[in-house]
């Protein structure tokens, strides 16, 4: 194990916890109380708000904005220029219009969660109060406005399900074939067994979602 490496130009506030073998690159700003696990990479000029919790083996590319009330699971990848939000009705001024609205977490601040293995493509925007299911993938430039199922591939604005992926990222259903299988499974009330040629895992698709046939075990 090696201690976390922090670039001299990074600003890491008091109370931040960095796991071993984690690298924080130039121009990064990590606010007080944030926790980042081991074997993570935080790319240059990324901002991580106070008390954000990030798991292990997470890759965060350059110029990512992670606001308060975001929780990121293990093995997630967040590509460059991704933006998270936590307020559905943001205003500069307070409700009395006597000054600025607080930037602290309040009862109106929503929580966004990334479960294990999520990938977010470059330039994506993640709306407030959303859960991205494990091993789901968000296409680049997408605007996510609702929860994303596990193993789903979503893209667009607003983002919609466009396929289903294995935990390794290999597509199992997408394009016209994806649409045909959704219709067939839904009409027949049955399911379809799928096998990933890349990683060897087996899945079951029921027309609404994809589930692994065996638990997917990851490193501690």
Secondary structure, DSSP 4 states (H G I P E B T S, - for coil): ----EE-TT-EE-TT-EE-TT-EE-TT-EE-TT-EE-SS-EE-TT-EE-TT-EE-SS-EE-SS-EE-TTEEE-TT-EE-TT-EE---SS--SB-TTSSSBPP-S--TTPPPEEE-TT-EE-TT-EE-TT-EE-TT-EE-TT-EE-S-B-TTEEEEEBTEEEEEEE-TTS-EEEEHHHHHHHHHHHHHHT--EEEE-TTT--EEEE-SS-EEESS------
